[in-house]
Amino acid sequence: MKIDILTLFPEMFKGPFDESMIKRAQEKKLVEIKIHNLRAWAKDKHKTVDNRPFGGGVGMILMVEPIDQALKELRRKETKVILLTPQGKIFSQPLAQKLSKEKHLVFICGHYEGVDERIREHLVDEEISIGDYILTGGELPAMVVVDTIVRLIPKVLEKKEAVQDESFSNNLLEYPQYTRPANFKGQQVPEILLSGNHKKIAGWQKKKAKEKTKKRRPDLL
Ligand SMILES: C[S@@+](CC[C@H](N)C(=O)[O-])C[C@H]1O[C@@H](n2cnc3c(N)ncnc32)[C@H](O)[C@@H]1O
């Protein structure tokens, strides 16, 4: 998969994309991520990419022209362009699973007061929000969405079961898990998990996942 990210703050991506699973996925060439400074597509010598909204209002908004130019250069036939915006569809594991099958994703990170409405109306294929709250910019949402998608690309995680049984994958939360010590201050790990009977353990895990989901997230069932 190829991912292009359009942002005014490329430096913010250093760290999260240079560590752990995302770093290894790039090294193994399972994903190619490029961070682009939107100012590269500004028309004037001051590299202006934002301006005051017509009709007044607080703050600046991102202009349509630099984003249009950037997409002219980056878009291919198979490209899906995604705008990070609090007005978008709420991000979820099923949406991440769908996007992990795409060949090329371009993410647009808004900033300041947001973007010119013509961007969302004419230039993007999908709008995604990471929740009903307002962040300063689309950079952190882009990191959240990209991280979630990349770990679902086949071969990124060493064990494919890791993404099959986890929370939200089957409309369930994950079953409870424990590690050593088996007894911590009198809090005993369920006996069945120490039994070595894998069939019984799998049955217990399924039952507990259902119970937990019913208690904490009945909306998933
Ligand atoms: C300060 S916000 C602008 C909010 C805008 N004035 C509104 O009321 O809808 C600046 C940018 O941060 C990003 N952003 C903020 N909250 C977000 C969220 N919950 N999900 C996705 N992107 C978000 C978007 O790219 C947005 O354009």
The ligand as a Gaussian input file, in Angstrom:
#p B3LYP/6-31G(d) Opt

LIG

0 1
 C       -9.580000      23.103000      14.887000
 S      -10.116000      21.908000      13.718000
 C      -11.380000      22.769000      12.846000
 C      -12.755000      22.462000      13.332000
 C      -13.840000      23.189000      12.525000
 N      -13.796000      24.589000      12.807000
 C      -15.211000      22.626000      12.856000
 O      -15.888000      23.204000      13.730000
 O      -15.635000      21.608000      12.276000
 C       -8.790000      21.911000      12.576000
 C       -8.600000      20.616000      11.834000
 O       -8.282000      19.576000      12.754000
 C       -8.730000      18.343000      12.245000
 N       -9.589000      17.714000      13.250000
 C       -9.980000      18.259000      14.421000
 N      -10.741000      17.429000      15.136000
 C      -10.835000      16.288000      14.416000
 C      -11.487000      15.042000      14.625000
 N      -12.213000      14.809000      15.706000
 N      -11.341000      14.088000      13.677000
 C      -10.619000      14.314000      12.544000
 N       -9.985000      15.492000      12.299000
 C      -10.095000      16.464000      13.210000
 C       -9.436000      18.614000      10.929000
 O       -8.523000      18.343000       9.883000
 C       -9.746000      20.087000      11.037000
 O       -9.850000      20.701000       9.784000

